[in-house]
Amino acid sequence: MENAVELHYARLLFTFTLTSDIADPHAFFATRAEFEMAFRSSLGCRRSDCTGCLSAAPCPFPATFGQQIANDPEAVRRHQKPPLPFIFQFPVLPLPPNSGKSFQLALHLVGSAVQHVSCYIAAVRVLVESKKGRVVNVEAEAPGGGVAPIDAVGVPLLSSQDPVLAGPLSTDTVTLQLLTPLKLVHEGRLLKNFTFAQFARSLMRRISSLAYHYEGAEPSLDYRWLSQTSEAVETLEYGCRLVSWNGRPAGIAGTAVFGGDLEPFHLLLQLGMATHLGKGASFGFGSYRVES
């Protein structure tokens, strides 16, 4: 059974230094409103919304944050509301004193979002400054590893054939290490634990939606067969639990080992390391690592 996903993305790496102490280790993970304002600032826009703006059609802001529903009813049924076309990997900061220390954050731009790379770079600079930091270096990851400069030509693209942290995976066992809390929601409630089937189905929905809306391509995935196959994957070890940040439930963290027919899910699992998963994925949540 062949399943393929065409997904291209850029991975930008920002090195920044804190200019003052920050008390909250998770300060960067709740910055959607701040990043939207930073993005508008990068465009020289002083509006609070796009309603009535004569520049709305060609503007990068609605293309980034608009999340326009598709005109095709079948596409709406399969993909629903499009996700945001970018994914942050934020650092968890050490407790103060942390002023003067350097950190790195990564930003993945999916498909058509790469066209607006200069806006994103400017917006991240504004965001970091709002968090008492200063960006000192910006690079892009190159295919096969290593880094490349960002110039007028653009940034190098990674693809579904060269996913972040990719490597050979076992066909019958896989270990998922959740690096930041995973927020999987079922019937409006945050799950306290998850099965491989729940993880895989959420991953299929997210990656296929990103590919459809920002690559303009419908992934050749047999959703029904993959969903049925995922049900047969067993949980061999489960070391995950619901964790709280700043006194509020943040999601599931820990490590889980699954066993079964996993080869059909290899590409999705590897791409998911770049796209993250679950609620808040664009702002650092749902980051994970795959190990054999």
Long-range contacts (C-beta under 8 A, 24 or more apart in sequence): 1-222, 1-225, 1-264, 2-220, 3-219, 3-220, 3-221, 3-222, 3-226, 3-264, 3-267, 3-268, 4-160, 4-219, 4-220, 4-221, 4-267, 5-160, 5-207, 5-208, 5-211, 5-219, 5-220, 5-221, 5-267, 5-268, 5-271, 6-159, 6-160, 6-211, 6-215, 6-217, 6-219, 7-110, 7-111, 7-159, 7-160, 7-207, 7-210, 7-211, 7-215, 7-271, 7-275, 8-110, 8-111, 8-114, 8-157, 8-158, 8-159, 8-160, 8-215, 9-108, 9-109, 9-110, 9-111, 9-114, 9-157, 9-158, 9-159, 9-274, 10-108, 10-109, 10-114, 10-117, 10-140, 10-141, 10-155, 10-156, 10-157, 10-158, 11-106, 11-107, 11-108, 11-140, 11-141, 11-158, 11-164, 11-274, 12-106, 12-107, 12-108, 12-109, 12-117, 12-120, 12-121, 12-124, 12-138, 12-139, 12-140, 12-141, 12-150, 12-155, 13-104, 13-105, 13-106, 13-138, 13-139, 13-140, 13-141, 13-147, 14-104, 14-105, 14-106, 14-107, 14-124, 14-128, 14-135, 14-137, 14-138, 15-102, 15-103, 15-104, 15-135, 15-136, 15-137, 15-138, 16-102, 16-103, 16-104, 16-105, 16-128, 16-133, 16-134, 16-135, 16-136, 17-100, 17-101, 17-102, 17-103, 17-133, 17-134, 17-136, 18-93, 18-98, 18-99, 18-100, 18-101, 18-103, 18-132, 18-133, 19-99, 19-100, 19-132, 19-133, 19-134, 20-99, 20-132, 21-96, 21-97, 21-98, 21-99, 21-132, 22-93, 22-96, 22-98, 22-131, 22-132, 23-95, 23-96, 24-93, 24-246, 25-92, 25-93, 25-94, 25-95, 26-92, 26-93, 26-245, 26-246, 26-250, 27-93, 27-131, 28-88, 28-90, 28-91, 28-93, 28-105, 28-131, 28-284, 29-90, 29-180, 29-245, 29-280, 29-283, 29-284, 29-285, 30-283, 31-127, 31-131, 31-283, 32-282, 32-283, 34-127, 34-130, 35-123, 35-127, 35-283, 36-65, 38-123, 38-124, 38-126, 38-127, 38-130, 39-64, 39-65, 39-119, 39-120, 39-123, 41-122, 41-123, 41-126, 42-119, 42-120, 42-122, 42-123, 42-126, 43-119, 60-115, 60-116, 60-119, 63-112, 63-113, 63-116, 64-113, 64-116, 64-119, 70-212, 70-213, 75-212, 78-208, 78-212, 78-223, 79-205, 79-208, 79-209, 79-212, 79-213, 80-205, 80-209, 82-209, 82-210, 82-212, 82-213, 82-214, 83-206, 83-209, 83-210, 83-213, 83-281, 83-282, 84-282, 85-109, 85-110, 85-111, 85-112, 85-113, 85-210, 85-213, 85-214, 86-110, 86-113, 86-120, 86-282, 87-274, 87-275, 87-276, 87-281, 87-282, 88-282, 88-283, 88-284, 89-276, 89-284, 89-287, 90-180, 90-283, 90-284, 92-180, 99-132, 102-136, 103-133, 108-164, 108-274, 108-275, 109-155, 110-210, 110-214, 110-215, 110-275, 111-210, 111-211, 111-213, 111-214, 111-215, 111-216, 112-214, 112-215, 112-216, 113-214, 114-154, 114-155, 114-157, 117-150, 117-154, 117-155, 121-150, 158-274, 160-267, 160-271, 163-267, 163-270, 163-271, 163-273, 163-274, 164-270, 164-273, 164-274, 165-270, 165-273, 165-289, 165-290, 166-270, 166-273, 167-292, 168-292, 169-262, 169-266, 169-269, 169-270, 169-290, 169-292, 170-262, 170-292, 171-261, 171-262, 171-263, 172-259, 172-260, 172-261, 172-262, 173-236, 173-257, 173-258, 173-259, 173-262, 173-292, 174-257, 174-258, 174-262, 174-265, 174-269, 174-290, 174-291, 174-292, 175-255, 175-256, 175-257, 175-258, 175-290, 175-291, 175-292, 176-255, 176-256, 176-257, 176-258, 176-269, 176-288, 176-289, 176-290, 176-291, 177-254, 177-255, 177-288, 177-289, 177-290, 177-291, 178-240, 178-252, 178-253, 178-254, 178-255, 178-286, 178-287, 178-288, 179-287, 179-288, 179-289, 180-251, 180-253, 180-284, 180-285, 180-286, 180-287, 181-243, 181-245, 181-250, 181-251, 181-252, 181-253, 181-285, 181-286, 182-251, 182-252, 182-253, 182-277, 182-278, 182-285, 182-286, 182-288, 183-250, 183-251, 183-252, 183-278, 183-279, 183-280, 183-285, 183-286, 184-251, 184-252, 184-277, 184-278, 184-279, 185-278, 185-279, 190-242, 190-249, 190-251, 190-279, 191-252, 192-241, 192-242, 192-252, 193-238, 193-240, 193-241, 193-242, 193-252, 194-240, 194-252, 194-256, 195-235, 196-230, 196-233, 196-234, 196-235, 196-258, 196-260, 197-227, 197-230, 197-231, 197-233, 199-277, 200-226, 200-227, 200-230, 200-233, 200-265, 200-268, 201-227, 201-230, 202-277, 202-278, 203-265, 203-268, 203-269, 203-272, 203-277, 204-268, 206-272, 206-275, 206-277, 206-281, 207-268, 207-271, 207-272, 207-275, 210-275, 226-264, 226-265, 229-261, 229-264, 229-265, 230-265, 232-260, 232-261, 233-258, 233-259, 233-260, 233-261, 233-262, 234-258, 234-259, 234-260, 250-285, 251-278, 251-279, 251-280, 251-285, 251-286
